[in-house]
Amino acid sequence: MRRSQRRRLDPARLDGAAFATPAPGQSVSRQARFETVPFHTTEDEPRELNLKHLLPGSTVPGEGPVLLIGGTSVRADIFSPPTEDTLPEFLARAGYDVWILNWRASIDFAPSEYHLDDAAVYDHPAAVRTVLERTGAETLKAVVHCQGSTSFMMSIVSGLLPEVTTVVSNSVALHPQLTSLSFLKLPLAVATFGKVMPYFNPQWGLHAPGFWPKVFDWAVRATHHECNNAVCKHSSFTYGSAFPTLWSHENLDEATHEWIKGEFGFVPVTFFAQMAECAAAGHLVTMGNYPDVLPSDLFAQEPQTDARFAFMTGDQNNTFLPSGMAKTFDYFERIAPGRHVFQQMHGYGHLDVFLGRHAARDVFPFILDELNRG
């Protein structure tokens, strides 16, 4: 069991030039140059999604492709906050060819009602196939977060992603576990607000169009006083019950805290309804819409993948409890003892492992080390 072991990089393996950090005050996210690569799903009515590909800089991407997938109601840019360093640039300097998926939950697309099953069956396999076709690689590695992680885990344990060899999964995987208050609040929100609104939207903190969005905004303003950022407070109310929920304010610099105002948008009630069922069951449950490819019981057979998993989460995660990620790790540990890893990041929560002012120092080396282990 390596649950408490923090793996660190061997300095002898590092190329000093490749790992040079930006100059103080510089924002890597402003320097980064991405190309947009569109692709289509294989649904009866194909959906156009896209990948953001970080164009190679001075470092040759000899480590092969890595696919980054964010959570619901954000976009690929969530991995590129206005901090001095970002995960895409960090991995690129280490020699990885970085691709970031805008799946159907991205706010770069028109709002749609979806379940995790849809992304598991259509979005992730198509994205992996597109990256491999564009790069000529036979396999790739992945860093997946939140609902990008849960839907990706559905896909990979069902045998839909045989080309993926290594997965770093953050915050939640197969066993979403909520705080007691969130566990009670989630089905209540679905049964009340969810009956009159098809979506929730943190942008209502800036502009609430219509009666029910205004009622929702009033509820947030009446209960959240932890900061003056309306989108931050709405995100905390929407995704949990803490003050704040998705991060620790101490971990965010002022520029990043301001930047998040534009990074969270519509999320459908259909998703929250499925997550309520998963939380009640204590593990991911499918909606039964794709019985030929997604088993009704994801645990009826061993995972249909040879990938190695590194599970990570902040030890102060108020969105999904670390005990849920530990449970997923235990599940894989029983199947292949010693093959997988679980790491809690001290002082971090849900999303600040990517957005935090010191994430490049505290978190990114662990992610890189696990990707390098193969």
Number of C-alpha atoms within 10 A of each C-alpha: 13 14 15 11 11 12 14 12 13 8 8 7 7 11 11 11 11 16 16 10 16 14 10 7 9 14 17 22 19 12 10 15 13 15 12 15 16 13 18 16 18 14 11 6 8 11 15 15 22 24 24 21 20 19 14 18 13 10 15 15 18 11 16 18 24 24 25 25 26 26 21 23 23 22 24 23 15 19 20 21 24 23 25 19 26 25 25 26 24 21 22 26 23 21 21 26 25 27 26 29 27 29 28 26 29 25 21 17 16 9 17 16 14 17 22 27 24 18 23 26 24 20 28 25 20 19 24 23 16 18 26 17 11 9 13 11 12 13 19 22 25 24 22 27 26 22 23 27 27 26 26 30 25 26 28 24 22 22 16 21 25 18 20 20 17 23 28 23 26 29 29 29 29 25 25 27 23 24 16 9 11 23 16 14 17 21 19 13 17 19 13 10 17 18 10 11 13 16 19 21 21 30 21 20 22 14 13 17 9 9 9 13 22 15 13 21 23 13 13 21 15 9 12 19 13 13 12 10 15 21 23 28 25 27 24 23 25 21 18 22 24 19 19 23 25 25 27 19 17 12 19 18 16 13 12 17 19 15 13 18 18 13 20 21 23 23 24 21 22 18 19 22 18 20 22 25 17 18 21 17 13 16 20 25 24 24 16 13 13 13 11 8 15 21 19 15 12 19 15 8 10 12 18 14 17 15 20 21 22 21 25 28 29 24 18 20 25 26 26 28 22 25 16 21 26 21 19 18 25 18 17 18 17 9 12 11 12 11 14 22 25 25 23 24 19 13 16 25 27 27 24 22 26 24 26 27 23 18 21 20 11 15 22 20 18 21 21 19 14 22 23 14 8 12
